[in-house]
Amino acid sequence: MDALARAIARPERIEGLAERSPLSGLARRSVGFADVLAQSVSAVAPAGAAFTTPLLVSAVAGATNLPALAAALVIALLTASTINEFTRRMAATGSLYTFVARGLGTGPAFVAGVGLLIGYGFIAMFALAGAGYYLALLITRIAPIGLDAVALGTGAMAALGLVCLLVLARGIRLSTRVTLFVEVTSVALIVVLIVAVIASSPEGLVMLVPDSRAFDVEGFAVAATLAITAFVGFESSAALGVEAKRPFASIPRAISWTVLLSGLLYLGSAAAQTIGFEVTGLDAASSTSPANDLAAAFGVPWAGFLLDVSIAASLFACAVASSTALVRVLFSMGREGLLPQVFGTAHSRFRTPFVASAIALPVVTTVPVVLVLVIGDIWAAMTVLIIFAAAGYILAYVLACIAAPVFLHRIGESSAWATAKAAIAASALTGVVAVYLIEETRGDRAIGVWGFIALLAAGIAVYWLRMLRRPWLRHAIGVYDHAVAGDVLGGIPDAEWVDDSGAGGRRGG
């Protein structure tokens, strides 16, 4: 028997390792890179955003829509690279909330946590509303018999909310595999349409060159912020840090790939829409479904129908992925004691944050349904919901970017490049969101801005009350996964061990 065999057969005892992870109960180290990538991609919903965001950006930026999208891509890449300073070193279900806690402490962490909950929750609401919107469009086109689009849309939203809850309760692998299939299929169809539109009118490429005389700084800033909303959620795979098999490798890759590939898709889609609407003479501002209208104009209406189905499916996948991240942040807060302990309860069989899902999903479903019924228009309701989501996400991103250099300095791994990219990302995000929110207060969607501020203030007030009653929470916030005795050869004496859920497993599993 050689030395390695002897070490495996009779390992030395290693003391000081906990028997259980502080985030025990989840399906620890159970999902691979494909699942992790699916989480980030689906939360971004590139197929759904590819034909909605460029249209919104173009309405604000006009001829400078492509530069605005490119600027948003650069900012998103810098932000992703900064967040990956944490994901390469820490596995947590709390995502940015936990990262900020390890860098800036409990107060900023809770502000980031509230922002993240608003971001995940309202983007899930936006996605459910969007899925209902496109499904209503499809049904009215298939059966044009005077059906009410609002009633159809709200009914679809309620049904999809229930399906979303069932998927989340059943397990992380089911939700990620379903959403990955949907996104890959949808993106493939969109790429085909983009290539077809540009190839059919190559002379239209001249239209993509922006006119510097038409450049408007304020409009560009608002457009860039709108474009950034198309990337929000890219970091959501960080919420799978406990469940990922190789979190320090797979999660950073998933985050970076999601931002880069989504950005390229948006630029291609914006180019195709600019050329397509110009060549066909259609009015982009009055288009309710750009994919369908362009496909019909180019003589392939069936492709537009498939794309509308794909976009609806993509937005539903976004709702599932965003809700997946949302309930894991709630789970982490429940484990720490910041929220009632019941939020930190996992399903004994499926090993998912079932209680958090059962509490959060009815809220995520009910709010957009009520908002649509009050406003009377699904698209108008979506434009309000996205303000909440964008502001919440960007607040969390800014705090994470500020926290990263502090965290790296504390662990002795700071660098000039890490500090510089964090500073650039934080400054850019702060600037564009400030301009965006100020601009929105002047329009019909001001309720979204004031609603976000009120919700954020209420969340912070709850935090301070909780801290006054339970001062020990200052030392409890920011839990993350770490090696336990069952992960290490020699960590426990027996060949069999009890894993985090209470089920038997093999040593080192």
C-alpha positions as CSV (number, residue, x, y, z in Angstrom):
1,M,0.0,0.0,0.0
2,D,1.5,3.3,-1.0
3,A,1.3,6.6,1.0
4,L,-1.8,7.9,-0.8
5,A,-3.7,4.7,-0.2
6,R,-2.7,4.7,3.4
7,A,-3.8,8.3,3.8
8,I,-7.2,7.5,2.3
9,A,-7.7,4.3,4.3
10,R,-6.5,5.8,7.6
11,P,-6.9,9.6,7.3
12,E,-5.7,11.8,10.1
13,R,-8.4,13.4,12.2
14,I,-9.0,17.1,11.3
15,E,-10.4,19.1,14.2
16,G,-12.3,22.4,14.1
17,L,-14.7,21.7,11.3
18,A,-18.4,22.2,11.9
19,E,-20.8,19.2,11.4
20,R,-23.3,21.3,9.4
21,S,-23.2,24.4,7.2
22,P,-25.0,27.5,8.5
23,L,-27.1,27.2,5.3
24,S,-27.9,23.5,5.8
25,G,-31.1,22.2,4.3
26,L,-30.5,23.2,0.7
27,A,-29.3,20.7,-1.9
28,R,-25.6,21.4,-1.2
29,R,-23.2,20.9,-4.2
30,S,-25.9,19.4,-6.4
31,V,-26.0,21.6,-9.6
32,G,-23.5,21.9,-12.3
33,F,-22.3,24.7,-14.5
34,A,-25.2,24.4,-17.0
35,D,-27.7,25.0,-14.1
36,V,-25.7,27.9,-12.7
37,L,-25.5,29.5,-16.2
38,A,-29.2,28.9,-16.7
39,Q,-30.0,30.8,-13.5
40,S,-28.2,34.0,-14.6
41,V,-29.3,33.8,-18.2
42,S,-32.9,33.3,-17.3
43,A,-32.9,36.1,-14.8
44,V,-31.7,38.5,-17.5
45,A,-34.2,37.0,-20.0
46,P,-32.2,38.1,-23.1
47,A,-34.8,36.7,-25.5
48,G,-37.5,38.8,-23.8
49,A,-35.3,41.9,-23.5
50,A,-33.9,41.8,-27.0
51,F,-37.1,43.1,-28.5
52,T,-38.3,45.3,-25.7
53,T,-35.3,47.1,-24.3
54,P,-33.9,48.4,-27.7
55,L,-37.3,49.7,-28.5
56,L,-37.5,51.6,-25.2
57,V,-33.9,52.8,-25.6
58,S,-34.5,54.0,-29.1
59,A,-37.5,56.0,-28.0
60,V,-35.3,58.0,-25.6
61,A,-31.9,58.0,-27.4
62,G,-33.0,58.1,-31.0
63,A,-30.0,57.7,-33.3
64,T,-27.7,57.1,-30.4
65,N,-29.4,53.9,-29.2
66,L,-26.5,51.7,-30.1
67,P,-23.9,53.8,-28.2
68,A,-26.2,53.8,-25.2
69,L,-26.5,50.0,-25.3
70,A,-22.7,49.7,-25.8
71,A,-22.1,52.0,-22.8
72,A,-24.5,49.9,-20.7
73,L,-22.6,46.8,-21.7
74,V,-19.3,48.2,-20.6
75,I,-20.8,49.3,-17.2
76,A,-22.4,45.9,-16.8
77,L,-19.1,44.1,-17.5
78,L,-17.2,46.3,-15.0
79,T,-19.9,45.6,-12.4
80,A,-19.8,41.9,-13.1
81,S,-16.1,41.8,-12.8
82,T,-16.3,43.6,-9.4
83,I,-19.0,41.3,-8.1
84,N,-16.8,38.3,-9.1
85,E,-14.2,39.4,-6.6
86,F,-16.7,38.0,-4.1
87,T,-18.0,35.0,-6.0
88,R,-14.4,33.7,-6.4
89,R,-14.0,33.6,-2.7
90,M,-17.4,33.1,-1.1
91,A,-20.4,30.8,-1.6
92,A,-23.6,32.3,-0.2
93,T,-27.3,32.2,-0.8
94,G,-27.6,35.9,0.1
95,S,-25.8,37.0,-3.0
96,L,-25.0,40.8,-3.0
97,Y,-26.6,41.2,0.4
98,T,-24.0,38.8,2.0
99,F,-21.1,40.3,0.0
100,V,-21.9,43.8,1.2
101,A,-22.1,42.5,4.8
102,R,-18.6,41.1,4.5
103,G,-17.2,44.4,3.1
104,L,-19.2,47.2,4.7
105,G,-21.0,45.7,7.7
106,T,-24.6,45.1,8.7
107,G,-26.1,48.6,8.0
108,P,-25.1,48.9,4.3
109,A,-25.7,45.2,3.9
110,F,-29.4,45.5,4.9
111,V,-29.8,48.5,2.5
112,A,-28.4,46.3,-0.2
113,G,-30.6,43.5,0.9
114,V,-33.7,45.6,0.7
115,G,-32.6,46.9,-2.7
116,L,-32.0,43.3,-3.9
117,L,-35.4,42.1,-2.7
118,I,-37.1,44.9,-4.5
119,G,-35.0,44.2,-7.6
120,Y,-35.7,40.5,-7.6
121,G,-39.3,40.8,-6.6
122,F,-40.3,43.6,-9.1
123,I,-38.3,42.1,-12.0
124,A,-40.3,38.9,-11.4
125,M,-43.5,40.9,-11.4
126,F,-42.4,42.7,-14.6
127,A,-41.6,39.3,-16.2
128,L,-44.9,37.8,-15.2
129,A,-46.7,40.8,-16.6
130,G,-44.7,40.6,-19.8
131,A,-45.4,36.9,-20.2
132,G,-49.1,37.7,-19.7
133,Y,-48.9,40.5,-22.2
134,Y,-47.4,38.4,-25.0
135,L,-49.7,35.5,-24.3
136,A,-52.7,37.8,-24.5
137,L,-51.4,39.1,-27.8
138,L,-51.0,35.6,-29.2
139,I,-54.5,34.5,-28.1
140,T,-56.2,37.6,-29.6
141,R,-54.3,37.0,-32.9
142,I,-55.2,33.3,-33.0
143,A,-58.9,33.9,-32.0
144,P,-59.8,37.5,-32.9
145,I,-63.3,37.4,-31.4
146,G,-63.2,40.4,-29.2
147,L,-61.6,38.9,-26.2
148,D,-60.4,41.5,-23.6
149,A,-56.6,41.6,-23.6
150,V,-56.4,42.9,-20.0
151,A,-58.5,40.1,-18.7
152,L,-56.6,37.5,-20.7
153,G,-53.3,38.9,-19.5
154,T,-54.2,39.0,-15.8
155,G,-55.6,35.5,-16.0
156,A,-52.4,34.3,-17.6
157,M,-50.3,36.1,-15.0
158,A,-52.2,34.4,-12.1
159,A,-51.8,31.0,-13.7
160,L,-48.1,31.5,-14.4
161,G,-47.6,32.6,-10.9
162,L,-48.9,29.3,-9.6
163,V,-46.8,27.3,-12.0
164,C,-43.8,29.4,-10.9
165,L,-44.4,28.4,-7.3
166,L,-44.7,24.7,-8.2
167,V,-41.4,24.8,-10.1
168,L,-39.6,26.6,-7.3
169,A,-40.9,24.1,-4.7
170,R,-40.0,21.1,-6.8
171,G,-36.3,21.8,-7.0
172,I,-33.5,24.0,-8.4
173,R,-32.5,21.5,-11.1
174,L,-35.9,21.4,-12.6
175,S,-36.3,25.1,-12.8
176,T,-32.8,25.8,-14.2
177,R,-33.1,23.0,-16.9
178,V,-36.5,24.2,-18.0
179,T,-35.4,27.9,-18.2
180,L,-32.1,27.1,-20.0
181,F,-34.0,25.1,-22.7
182,V,-36.4,28.0,-23.2
183,E,-33.7,30.6,-23.4
184,V,-31.5,28.7,-25.8
185,T,-34.4,28.1,-28.1
186,S,-35.6,31.7,-27.9
187,V,-32.2,33.2,-28.5
188,A,-31.5,30.9,-31.5
189,L,-34.7,32.1,-33.2
190,I,-33.8,35.8,-32.5
191,V,-30.3,35.4,-33.9
192,V,-31.8,33.9,-37.1
193,L,-34.1,36.8,-37.4
194,I,-31.4,39.3,-36.8
195,V,-29.1,37.8,-39.4
196,A,-32.0,37.6,-41.9
197,V,-33.0,41.2,-41.5
198,I,-29.4,42.6,-41.7
199,A,-28.5,40.3,-44.6
200,S,-31.6,41.3,-46.6
201,S,-30.7,45.0,-46.4
202,P,-26.9,45.3,-46.0
203,E,-27.1,48.9,-47.3
204,G,-29.0,49.7,-44.1
205,L,-25.8,49.3,-42.1
206,V,-25.1,53.0,-42.9
207,M,-28.1,53.9,-40.7
208,L,-26.4,52.5,-37.7
209,V,-23.7,55.3,-37.7
210,P,-24.9,57.8,-35.1
211,D,-25.2,61.5,-36.0
212,S,-23.1,63.4,-33.4
213,R,-25.2,66.5,-34.0
214,A,-28.2,64.7,-32.6
215,F,-26.4,63.7,-29.3
216,D,-28.3,64.7,-26.2
217,V,-26.4,64.1,-22.9
218,E,-29.5,63.8,-20.7
219,G,-31.3,61.5,-23.2
220,F,-28.2,59.4,-23.5
221,A,-28.0,59.0,-19.7
222,V,-31.6,58.0,-19.4
223,A,-31.2,55.6,-22.4
224,A,-28.1,54.0,-20.9
225,T,-30.0,53.4,-17.6
226,L,-32.9,51.8,-19.5
227,A,-30.3,49.7,-21.3
228,I,-28.7,48.6,-18.0
229,T,-32.1,47.3,-16.9
230,A,-31.7,44.7,-19.7
231,F,-28.7,43.3,-17.8
232,V,-30.1,43.3,-14.2
233,G,-30.2,39.8,-12.7
234,F,-26.9,38.7,-14.2
235,E,-25.5,38.1,-10.7
236,S,-28.4,35.9,-9.6
237,S,-26.4,32.7,-10.0
238,A,-24.5,33.9,-6.9
239,A,-27.6,32.9,-4.9
240,L,-26.8,29.3,-5.9
241,G,-23.4,29.4,-4.2
242,V,-24.4,26.7,-1.7
243,E,-26.0,24.5,-4.3
244,A,-23.4,24.8,-7.1
245,K,-20.8,22.0,-7.3
246,R,-17.8,24.2,-8.1
247,P,-19.1,27.6,-7.0
248,F,-15.8,29.5,-7.1
249,A,-15.3,28.5,-10.8
250,S,-18.8,28.1,-12.2
251,I,-20.5,31.2,-10.8
252,P,-17.9,33.8,-12.0
253,R,-18.0,32.3,-15.5
254,A,-21.8,32.2,-15.6
255,I,-21.9,35.9,-14.5
256,S,-19.4,37.1,-17.1
257,W,-20.7,35.0,-20.0
258,T,-24.3,36.1,-19.3
259,V,-23.4,39.8,-19.5
260,L,-21.2,39.5,-22.6
261,L,-23.5,37.3,-24.6
262,S,-26.6,39.3,-23.6
263,G,-24.9,42.5,-24.6
264,L,-24.0,41.2,-28.0
265,L,-27.5,40.0,-28.5
266,Y,-29.0,43.4,-27.6
267,L,-26.7,45.2,-30.0
268,G,-27.6,42.8,-32.8
269,S,-31.3,43.1,-32.1
270,A,-31.1,46.9,-31.9
271,A,-29.3,47.0,-35.2
272,A,-31.8,44.7,-36.8
273,Q,-34.8,46.7,-35.5
274,T,-33.2,50.0,-36.7
275,I,-32.6,48.6,-40.2
276,G,-35.9,46.7,-40.4
277,F,-38.2,49.5,-39.4
278,E,-36.4,52.0,-41.7
279,V,-36.4,49.7,-44.7
280,T,-40.1,48.6,-44.2
281,G,-41.3,52.1,-43.4
282,L,-43.0,50.8,-40.2
283,D,-43.4,53.0,-37.1
284,A,-41.3,51.5,-34.3
285,A,-43.0,53.7,-31.7
286,S,-46.4,52.3,-32.4
287,S,-45.3,48.7,-32.6
288,T,-46.8,46.4,-29.9
289,S,-44.7,43.4,-31.0
290,P,-41.5,44.3,-32.9
291,A,-40.6,40.7,-33.7
292,N,-44.0,39.9,-35.1
293,D,-44.3,43.2,-37.1
294,L,-40.8,42.8,-38.7
295,A,-41.4,39.1,-39.5
296,A,-44.7,39.9,-41.2
297,A,-43.1,42.8,-43.1
298,F,-40.4,40.5,-44.5
299,G,-42.9,37.9,-45.5
300,V,-42.4,35.3,-42.8
301,P,-45.3,35.9,-40.3
302,W,-44.9,32.4,-38.8
303,A,-41.4,33.4,-37.6
304,G,-42.9,36.3,-35.7
305,F,-45.5,34.1,-34.2
306,L,-42.8,31.7,-33.0
307,L,-40.7,34.6,-31.6
308,D,-43.7,36.0,-29.7
309,V,-44.1,32.5,-28.1
310,S,-40.4,32.4,-27.3
311,I,-40.5,35.9,-25.8
312,A,-43.4,35.0,-23.6
313,A,-41.6,31.8,-22.5
314,S,-38.4,33.8,-21.9
315,L,-40.2,36.2,-19.7
316,F,-41.7,33.4,-17.7
317,A,-38.3,31.9,-17.3
318,C,-37.1,35.2,-16.0
319,A,-39.9,35.2,-13.4
320,V,-38.8,31.7,-12.3
321,A,-35.1,32.6,-12.1
322,S,-35.7,35.9,-10.3
323,S,-38.1,34.3,-7.9
324,T,-35.4,31.6,-7.3
325,A,-32.9,34.2,-6.3
326,L,-35.5,36.2,-4.3
327,V,-36.5,33.3,-2.0
328,R,-32.8,32.4,-1.4
329,V,-32.1,35.9,-0.1
330,L,-35.2,35.6,2.1
331,F,-33.9,32.1,3.2
332,S,-30.5,33.6,4.1
333,M,-32.1,36.4,6.1
334,G,-34.3,33.9,7.9
335,R,-31.3,31.8,8.9
336,E,-29.5,34.8,10.3
337,G,-32.6,35.9,12.3
338,L,-33.1,39.1,10.4
339,L,-36.4,37.8,9.2
340,P,-38.7,35.4,11.1
341,Q,-37.0,32.0,11.4
342,V,-39.7,30.3,9.3
343,F,-38.2,32.0,6.2
344,G,-35.0,29.9,6.8
345,T,-36.9,26.6,6.6
346,A,-36.1,24.2,3.8
347,H,-38.3,21.4,2.3
348,S,-37.2,18.1,3.8
349,R,-37.6,16.2,0.5
350,F,-36.9,18.7,-2.3
351,R,-34.3,20.7,-0.2
352,T,-35.7,24.1,-1.4
353,P,-36.6,27.3,0.5
354,F,-40.3,26.2,0.4
355,V,-41.7,28.5,3.1
356,A,-40.0,31.6,1.6
357,S,-41.4,30.5,-1.8
358,A,-44.9,30.0,-0.4
359,I,-44.9,33.5,1.2
360,A,-43.1,35.4,-1.6
361,L,-44.8,34.0,-4.8
362,P,-48.4,35.1,-3.9
363,V,-47.1,38.7,-3.4
364,V,-45.1,38.5,-6.7
365,T,-48.2,37.4,-8.5
366,T,-50.8,39.6,-6.8
367,V,-49.1,43.0,-7.1
368,P,-48.8,43.1,-10.9
369,V,-52.3,41.7,-11.4
370,V,-53.7,44.5,-9.1
371,L,-51.6,47.2,-10.8
372,V,-52.7,46.1,-14.3
373,L,-56.4,46.2,-13.2
374,V,-55.9,49.7,-11.6
375,I,-54.1,51.1,-14.6
376,G,-56.1,49.2,-17.2
377,D,-53.1,48.4,-19.5
378,I,-50.4,45.7,-19.1
379,W,-47.6,47.5,-20.9
380,A,-48.1,50.7,-18.9
381,A,-48.0,48.6,-15.7
382,M,-44.7,47.0,-16.9
383,T,-43.1,50.4,-17.3
384,V,-43.9,51.2,-13.7
385,L,-42.7,47.9,-12.4
386,I,-39.3,48.1,-14.2
387,I,-38.6,51.4,-12.3
388,F,-38.8,49.6,-9.0
389,A,-36.7,46.8,-10.3
390,A,-34.0,48.9,-11.9
391,A,-33.6,51.2,-8.9
392,G,-33.4,48.3,-6.5
393,Y,-30.9,46.3,-8.5
394,I,-28.6,49.3,-9.2
395,L,-28.7,50.3,-5.5
396,A,-27.4,46.8,-4.6
397,Y,-24.8,46.9,-7.4
398,V,-23.5,50.3,-6.2
399,L,-23.1,49.1,-2.6
400,A,-21.4,45.8,-3.8
401,C,-19.0,47.8,-6.0
402,I,-18.1,50.0,-3.0
403,A,-17.8,47.0,-0.7
404,A,-15.4,45.0,-3.0
405,P,-12.2,47.0,-2.5
406,V,-12.8,47.2,1.3
407,F,-13.3,43.4,1.4
408,L,-10.2,42.8,-0.7
409,H,-8.2,45.1,1.6
410,R,-9.4,43.3,4.7
411,I,-8.2,39.9,3.4
412,G,-4.9,41.4,2.0
413,E,-5.7,40.9,-1.7
414,S,-6.4,44.4,-2.9
415,S,-5.1,45.7,-6.2
416,A,-5.1,48.9,-8.2
417,W,-7.2,47.4,-11.0
418,A,-9.8,45.9,-8.6
419,T,-10.2,49.3,-6.9
420,A,-10.3,51.2,-10.2
421,K,-13.0,49.1,-11.9
422,A,-15.1,49.1,-8.7
423,A,-14.9,52.9,-8.6
424,I,-15.7,53.4,-12.3
425,A,-18.7,51.0,-12.0
426,A,-20.0,52.5,-8.8
427,S,-19.7,56.1,-10.2
428,A,-21.3,55.2,-13.5
429,L,-24.2,53.3,-11.9
430,T,-24.8,56.1,-9.4
431,G,-24.8,58.8,-12.1
432,V,-27.1,57.1,-14.6
433,V,-29.6,56.0,-12.0
434,A,-29.8,59.5,-10.5
435,V,-30.5,61.0,-13.9
436,Y,-33.0,58.3,-14.7
437,L,-35.0,58.6,-11.4
438,I,-35.0,62.4,-11.7
439,E,-36.2,62.2,-15.3
440,E,-38.9,59.7,-14.4
441,T,-40.3,62.0,-11.6
442,R,-41.3,64.4,-14.4
443,G,-43.5,62.0,-16.3
444,D,-46.5,59.7,-15.9
445,R,-44.4,57.0,-14.2
446,A,-43.4,59.1,-11.2
447,I,-45.3,56.7,-9.0
448,G,-42.6,54.2,-9.7
449,V,-39.9,56.5,-8.3
450,W,-41.8,57.6,-5.2
451,G,-43.0,54.1,-4.6
452,F,-39.5,52.7,-4.7
453,I,-38.3,55.4,-2.2
454,A,-41.2,54.7,0.1
455,L,-40.6,50.9,-0.1
456,L,-36.9,51.3,0.6
457,A,-37.5,53.6,3.5
458,A,-40.0,51.2,5.0
459,G,-37.5,48.3,4.6
460,I,-34.8,50.3,6.4
461,A,-37.2,51.3,9.2
462,V,-38.0,47.6,9.7
463,Y,-34.3,46.8,9.8
464,W,-33.6,49.4,12.5
465,L,-36.5,48.3,14.6
466,R,-35.3,44.7,14.3
467,M,-31.8,45.7,15.3
468,L,-33.0,47.6,18.4
469,R,-34.9,44.6,19.6
470,R,-32.2,42.1,18.7
471,P,-28.8,43.9,18.9
472,W,-27.0,40.6,18.5
473,L,-28.0,40.6,14.8
474,R,-25.1,43.0,14.1
475,H,-22.8,39.9,14.5
476,A,-25.1,37.4,12.7
477,I,-25.6,39.0,9.3
478,G,-23.5,37.8,6.4
479,V,-23.5,34.0,6.8
480,Y,-22.0,32.0,3.9
481,D,-21.2,28.4,3.2
482,H,-17.9,26.8,4.4
483,A,-16.3,23.4,4.5
484,V,-17.9,21.0,7.0
485,A,-16.5,17.8,8.5
486,G,-18.2,15.7,5.8
487,D,-16.3,17.6,3.0
488,V,-12.9,16.7,4.3
489,L,-11.2,13.3,4.4
490,G,-10.6,12.6,8.0
491,G,-13.1,15.2,9.1
492,I,-15.2,12.5,10.7
493,P,-14.3,9.0,11.7
494,D,-17.0,6.9,10.0
495,A,-17.3,6.0,6.3
496,E,-20.9,7.2,6.3
497,W,-21.9,10.7,7.4
498,V,-25.1,12.6,7.8
499,D,-25.3,15.5,5.3
500,D,-26.9,18.9,5.7
501,S,-30.5,17.6,5.0
502,G,-30.3,14.7,7.4
503,A,-29.9,12.1,4.7
504,G,-27.0,9.7,4.5
505,G,-24.2,10.3,2.1
506,R,-20.7,9.2,1.2
507,R,-17.6,10.6,2.8
508,G,-16.4,13.7,1.0
509,G,-19.7,14.1,-0.9
